[in-house]
Amino acid sequence: MSKVIIYSTPTCHWCHMAKEYFKSKGVEYEDINVAGNVEKQKELVQKSGQFGVPVIFIDDKMILGFDRAKINQYLNIS
């Protein structure tokens, strides 16, 4: 099973959509809330080169934003 991590904020519409999509597909994920967490914000920028959310990691593959096609491809789901 793939390891899924999503960097998000509570007010991000696309973050909510991504998490709901994972739930609908039965995909377990780790949610890292970067709102107000300077350490996690720095980690996000270091890993992705940007501050925008969501940033999703599926194993070692990074997805910027909620890209359903890439999520499906990387998780091998439809």
C-alpha positions as CSV (number, residue, x, y, z in Angstrom):
1,M,0.0,0.0,0.0
2,S,1.2,3.5,-0.9
3,K,2.1,6.1,1.7
4,V,0.0,9.2,1.2
5,I,0.7,12.5,2.8
6,I,-1.2,15.7,2.1
7,Y,0.0,19.2,3.2
8,S,-3.1,21.3,3.7
9,T,-4.8,24.1,5.6
10,P,-8.3,24.0,7.1
11,T,-9.6,26.8,4.8
12,C,-8.3,25.3,1.5
13,H,-11.2,24.2,-0.7
14,W,-9.0,22.0,-2.9
15,C,-7.5,20.3,0.2
16,H,-11.0,19.4,1.4
17,M,-11.8,18.0,-2.1
18,A,-8.6,15.9,-2.1
19,K,-9.3,14.5,1.4
20,E,-12.9,13.7,0.5
21,Y,-11.7,11.9,-2.6
22,F,-9.2,9.8,-0.7
23,K,-12.0,8.9,1.8
24,S,-14.3,8.0,-1.1
25,K,-11.7,5.6,-2.5
26,G,-10.8,4.1,0.9
27,V,-7.2,5.6,0.8
28,E,-5.6,6.2,4.2
29,Y,-3.5,9.4,4.3
30,E,-1.6,11.5,6.7
31,D,-2.8,15.1,6.9
32,I,-0.2,17.8,7.8
33,N,-1.9,21.1,8.6
34,V,0.6,23.9,7.8
35,A,-1.7,26.7,9.0
36,G,0.2,28.5,11.8
37,N,2.9,25.8,11.9
38,V,6.1,27.5,10.8
39,E,8.1,24.3,11.1
40,K,5.7,22.4,8.7
41,Q,5.5,25.4,6.4
42,K,9.3,25.3,6.0
43,E,9.2,21.6,5.4
44,L,6.6,22.1,2.7
45,V,8.6,24.7,0.9
46,Q,11.8,22.7,1.2
47,K,10.1,19.6,-0.3
48,S,7.9,21.3,-2.9
49,G,9.6,24.6,-3.7
50,Q,6.3,26.4,-3.0
51,F,3.9,27.4,-0.3
52,G,0.6,26.6,-2.0
53,V,-1.6,23.8,-0.8
54,P,-2.5,21.1,-1.3
55,V,0.7,19.3,-1.9
56,I,0.3,15.6,-2.0
57,F,3.0,12.9,-1.8
58,I,2.3,9.4,-2.8
59,D,5.4,7.4,-1.9
60,D,8.1,9.5,-3.5
61,K,5.9,11.2,-6.1
62,M,4.7,14.8,-5.6
63,I,1.4,16.2,-6.9
64,L,0.9,20.0,-6.7
65,G,-2.8,20.7,-6.2
66,F,-5.7,18.3,-6.4
67,D,-5.0,16.4,-9.6
68,R,-7.4,13.5,-9.7
69,A,-5.8,11.9,-12.8
70,K,-2.3,11.8,-11.2
71,I,-3.7,10.6,-7.9
72,N,-5.4,7.7,-9.7
73,Q,-2.3,6.9,-11.7
74,Y,0.1,6.9,-8.7
75,L,-2.3,4.9,-6.6
76,N,-3.3,2.6,-9.5
77,I,-7.0,3.2,-9.0
78,S,-9.9,4.5,-11.1
